[in-house]
Each structure stands twice: as structure tokens, then as C-alpha cells.
Amino acid sequence: MDADVSPETWVVLAGRAEHAGAPLNIPITPASNFLLGADRSYSRSDSTPGWEALEAIVGGLEGGEAVGFASGMAAAAAVLRTQRDGARILLPTDCYQGVAGLVDDGVAHRGWSCTRLDVADTAAWTAAMAHADVTWLESPTNPLLDVADLPTLGAAPRKPGSLLVVDNTLATPLNQRPLDLGADVVMHAATKFMGGHSDLLAGVAVARDADLVAQLRRARTLGGGTPGALEAFLAVRGLRTLAVRLAACQRSAAVIAERLEAHAGVARVRYPGLATSPSHTVASRFMRGFGAVISFEVETAEHADRLCAALRVVHHATSFGGVESTIERRAANEGQEHLPQGLLRLSIGCEHAEDIWADLETAIDASAGG
Ligand SMILES: *Cc1c(COP(=O)(O)O)cnc(C)c1O
């Protein structure tokens, strides 16, 4: 990133053409091929200006070189493609189920081994990292919002040639920059906060090491998980307002987490910004903000389902990071049965906090009992 501008300014400035007469915004480039004789011939291997704008913005935010992908999973797959047969992978007990599925496939078909560790158990990670080929962290985790001690893990000794990967989707680079803390690769589902409008799938992987960046680009060229032209444009459009959206959503999330915690109908609230959260002390040491996703528990699955059905402002929908608040009972999903049955993941959007709270309070009360 340009040393003299803040990330809030960078997301607005970066990735624009600078020559006189250029459009202020990067045009949508629906191109597979280009007239021969210059640097670009075929987009899958040579990029488009739209992907490059996305990569310039995210690379600057994370402090590395970014490679854009068709989705968060395409980015994750490209990172894991660097691994040989027999690789040893460390993965959080609670993490994005798609990434866990990808690693499970490697265990089934490529002789990988996978050890799942509680992301908050720093001692367990540092002991295991000495022998692991990939240390895959997600912090805060989705959906339990546990926090890894990234500064300690980033500095811990690890197997030479191994990769420390951080899925930074929930935090965003505005709240933490894992490459600064010692990570080799950062990945994002730009589908979530970066895009911010629930209207696209996109992913990004960011690294500093030139050889690693080349491997990620090669994985994209050969794997074919390239960003779509419209999606790259929309992701750039979303990134322009990332800082103001996230600031507003985090402000509301702090208010709503506290009110949920004080509500008699709520059994437990998980949000690293809450002073009572087990992850608050660790998170406060290095995170600039605590994000806009809150998980909370009501007593039963039935209560949680009735609650979701009673909401009018908050949308009953999966995913998170959009301008619209969304809520979902995660244990209702295949592969997520280990989660508390009454756990609801709530993504705070850009609506007024008082409207979100009034909706939640009414729905919690109306859905209790029975
Ligand atoms: C959504 C998500 C992904 C996958 O992203 P897609 O764009 O859906 O492929 C990966 N990691 C985390 C933490 C996510 O929330």
C-alpha cells in the first residue's frame, strides 16, 4: 500500500487508470482473447484490467501481491494445490466447511493427513506447526468466532518450506493484516464483506514471496478458476465502500452483541468484541475491530427456527458480509451437525441498529416457549 494513505483512502483510490481521458472506473472487460502483439493474449493466463484492479486494491490492503479467483473456494483450492501427496495439514476444529471438505478430499485421495485443533489453543498449534506442511488458520472462525493468537502463531517456529495460511474473510484486512504477523498466504472469500452486496462470488489469495505468487497464478491458469468480468467489476465496486460499510456494521454489531447478551432469552453470545468473550483479550491485542458477525445461542433448534421465521428486517439467508443483515441456524446444514443446535449466525448489515435490534427482540420474545 502507498505508505502515506490509510486503508480507508486506499480502497477508494487504488486500481484506477491514471492517463488523461481514462474512465474514472475500470470498465467491465468481457474478454477471453486480445489482439496479438502485446502482453496480453488470453485472459485465463494473462488477466484482464478488471481482475488487475481487484488485485491492486486487495494486494495493497493486505500488504502483498494478490491473485484474483472465481470464488473463495477457488482461491483455497489454488493454495492447497501447492501441496504434494502425503502433506500434513493443520486445520481449525471450527472452520469454513468447504475448506474442510477440500482437505478431506486430499486425505481420501492424496495421502494427506489432517489434524484439527481448537484455534484458541495456541500451545497445541505451536507444537504441531513444527511438523506440518500447511498450517491453515481461520480467525475469527466461522461460525463460532473463536480467535487465533495470530502474532504468536505467526512468529512460532515451523517446518522449513511449510505454509502458514490465514483465511481472513471474517476479519477483512481492515481489522488484521496476517502477512505482517508472519503468514505466508492470506485468502478471502471476496463474496462476503469485500463484495458486500450478496451479488457475486469471488476470491483472492495474497502472498509476498514471488515464487509463491507465481505458484498461485499457475494454479489459476491451470485450474481455470478465474474471476468473471462482471464479478471483478462488482467486487471492485464493493471494495470502494468496504471501510465505511464495515465501520457502520461493526458499530451496530457491538450494540447488538451487548443487548443479545443482556437478553434473558439468549443462552450465549459469541463475539470477540464483547468484554466477556473468552477471545476478547487476545483479539484486543492485534485486531483493529471485531467484525460484524455475531453468533448467539437459544435453547433449542425449534426456538432458533421459529426465531428466524419471525424476523422482518433481518433476512433468513445463508452467508454474511452483505449490506443486508442475514441470519442462519448453521447446524441445519450438512456437515455442521457438531455445532450447538440452537446456534444462530447473525451478520449485521447497514440497516439502522435500532431497527435490527427491535426486529431481533420481537422475534426472540415471540419465538420463545412452545
Ligand atoms: C464463504 C467462505 C469461503 C468460501 O468462499 P466462496 O466464495 O463461497 O467460495 C471460504 N472461507 C470462509 C471463511 C468463508 O466464509
The ligand as a MOL file (V3000), in Angstrom:
LIG
                    3D

  0  0  0     0  0            999 V3000
M  V30 BEGIN CTAB
M  V30 COUNTS 15 15 0 0 0
M  V30 BEGIN ATOM
M  V30 1 C -17.5930 -18.1700 2.1850 0
M  V30 2 C -16.2810 -18.5540 2.7290 0
M  V30 3 C -15.3540 -19.2440 1.9490 0
M  V30 4 C -15.6580 -19.7130 0.5320 0
M  V30 5 O -15.9500 -18.6650 -0.3330 0
M  V30 6 P -16.8620 -18.8610 -1.6520 0
M  V30 7 O -16.7620 -17.5560 -2.3330 0
M  V30 8 O -18.2300 -19.2290 -1.1840 0
M  V30 9 O -16.2640 -19.9670 -2.4470 0
M  V30 10 C -14.1270 -19.5270 2.4980 0
M  V30 11 N -13.8310 -19.1780 3.7720 0
M  V30 12 C -14.7110 -18.5340 4.5530 0
M  V30 13 C -14.3220 -18.1670 5.9440 0
M  V30 14 C -15.9680 -18.2060 4.0610 0
M  V30 15 O -16.8390 -17.5950 4.8470 0
M  V30 END ATOM
M  V30 BEGIN BOND
M  V30 1 1 1 2
M  V30 2 1 2 3
M  V30 3 2 2 14
M  V30 4 1 3 4
M  V30 5 2 3 10
M  V30 6 1 4 5
M  V30 7 1 5 6
M  V30 8 2 6 7
M  V30 9 1 6 8
M  V30 10 1 6 9
M  V30 11 1 10 11
M  V30 12 2 11 12
M  V30 13 1 12 13
M  V30 14 1 12 14
M  V30 15 1 14 15
M  V30 END BOND
M  V30 END CTAB
M  END
